[in-house]
Amino acid sequence: LLALNGYGHDGTQFFLAASISYTTEGTISTRRVPGVIKFGTATSLGTVTEAFRINSTQNILVGTTTEASTLTVGGGLSMNFTSVSAAFTVTTATFAVYASAAGASVAVTLPVVANAKGKAVLVKKTDAGLNAVTVGKAGGSGDTIEGAATVTLATQYADVFLHNDGLTTWYKVSTV
C-alpha cells in the first residue's frame, strides 16, 4: 500500500536506515482490507529488519512476527525502577520501588486508582533493619488496598505486587 523509507548518508552515499510500511494481512474481501503497519530499522551491519508491527487485530508485536497476546515481545523486557530511602510517591512511570528503611521508616504512596487505571507496581523492602516500609493509598481518596489503607513490609526482601481495578481498589497480586 505504502512505504516510507529513511536514508542516512555515510559520507559517500545514502543507505536505507529505517522504514515504515503499510501493507495488507489476511483475506481481502468486499469492504474489508485488513492492514498491518511494520516498522523496520537498520542493524549495525546495514540490514533493515522488522523491529515491530501493529497487526490487523490491533495487537503489537515487538521483535517477533508470531502473535501470542495484545502485546507480544520476542525477547527481554525492562521495566523502570526507583531506589528510595525516604517517602516516595508512585507515578505512572514507576514500575518497581526498592525501599531501604535502614535509617528511618519509609512511606510509599500509591496514585489515586482513577488516575492510574490498570497500573501495576512492585514495592520491596531491601534492608534488614527494624524500620518498616509502609505502602499506602493516596490521601483523601476513597481507594483501598483490598479493604485496608496500608500494607506494611517489615522484613528484608518482603514485597507486594499491586494492580488496580480502575475504580477504587488496589489488589495484591502477590506478596512475600
Order of alpha helices (4+ residues) and beta strands (2+ residues): beta-beta-beta-beta-beta-beta-beta-beta-beta-beta-beta-beta-beta-beta-beta-beta
